Amino acid sequence: MCLAIPGKIVAINSSNPDLKMAKVSFGGILKDICIEWLPDVEEGDYVMAHAGTALNKVNEAEAEETIQIFRQWTDGLDTRDTKSEEIA
C-alpha cells in the first residue's frame, strides 16, 4: 500500500526530453516530482504524488479535501501524552 500526497505544480522543467519534471508545492515545501506519465498537466494543476512520481491529476477541490483529511488525522498527534506510552 502507498500513500499519495496532493501537491500543486508551480513550475515545469522540460529540459531533459527523457524525463519531464516539475516543482510541486506540498503545503509550501517544494519537491522535484516526475510528471513524465502525466503529459497533460500544467503549472497550477494539482497532482497526487508518491515516491517522487506524480500518479494522477486531481482538481483543486479533491486536493483540498484530501489535505483536510490528513489534517484531521494529525490534529491529535502533538497533544498526545507520550509519557504514558512506555515500551515494554
MOWO-V198111 format. One line per field, one symbol per residue. psi: psi as a letter, one per 20 degrees, with the letter a starting at -180 (. if undefined). burial: b if it has 9 or more other C-alpha atoms within 8 Angstrom, else e. A space follows every 10 residues. Layout:
BEGIN
psi: ???
burial: ???
END
This chain:
BEGIN
psi: qroqpqqpph qpokhoiinp rqpppnkipp qpppjhjmij qrpiqqqpqp ljpphrpqrh ggghggghgg gghigihhip nihinqp.
burial: eeeeebbbbb ebbeeeeebb bbbbbbeeee bbbbbeebee eebebbbbbb ebbbbebbee eebeebbeee eeeeeeeeee eeeeeeee
END
